[in-house]
Amino acid sequence: MSELISLKNVDVFQREQKVLDNICLTINEGEFVYLIGKTGSGKSSILKLLYAELEPKSGEAKIINYNLAQIKRKEIPMLRRQLGIIFQDFQLLHDRTIKDNLLFVLTATGWTEKSEIETRIKEVLWEVNLSESEHKFPYQLSGGEQQRVSIARALLNRPRIILADEPTGNLDPETSEGIIKLLFNINKEGTTVVMATHDHSLIKNFAARTIRFENQNIHEEANRIL
């Protein structure tokens, strides 16, 4: 398996406060990896580092052959097109339909051919089982359905890596299970998934490689077979 993420002796700061100290982590193509820890333990910070919202203050940080310590501002959009980013609070445009939310992302990332755009929107909505919802607005959907839309949005540019920051944090247990099953299915198709969570029940019921965050450090837990 090829190496997609490599962090070596990396320090991460939020504003002026160090949140992660001398971190080393490697994630290979095709892996499903949980980042688990308490709120404030650095899980979200490491994801922000990976999509170039935070800069590494020391060491070496690479993702999909981009050096995050040296990445230029104009290169960041190109990196993010290879990443699918999922947030806890969905971050949908509430004054636009589901289709128009997805259309906004495609046009913003360089898609111009109308037929290709239409096809891709239908493909990702089918993948998340929302084919009948393209003309609805976010407020007409449940929380779980809105999160499925955000997953569809993350899939639009066929990313090599999905970075999911507490994607079940606002959802009930049954809905959370459906979201995790969907992410595992996406992973089985070959997409690497890195998911921050503090929900121990998910890890117990859907086992995968687990990295624990605590005391500004990370610790690999015993690997579990999927």
Secondary structure by P-SEA (a helix, b strand, c coil): ccccbbbcbbbbbccccccccbbbbbbccbbbbbbcccccccaaaaaaaaacccccccccccccccccccccccaaaaaaaabbbbcccccccccccaaaaaaaaaaaaccccaaaaaaaaaaaaaaaccccccccccccccaaaaaaaaaaaaacccccbbbbccccccccaaaaaaaaaaaaaaaaabbbbbbbbccaaaaaacccbbbbbccccccccccccc
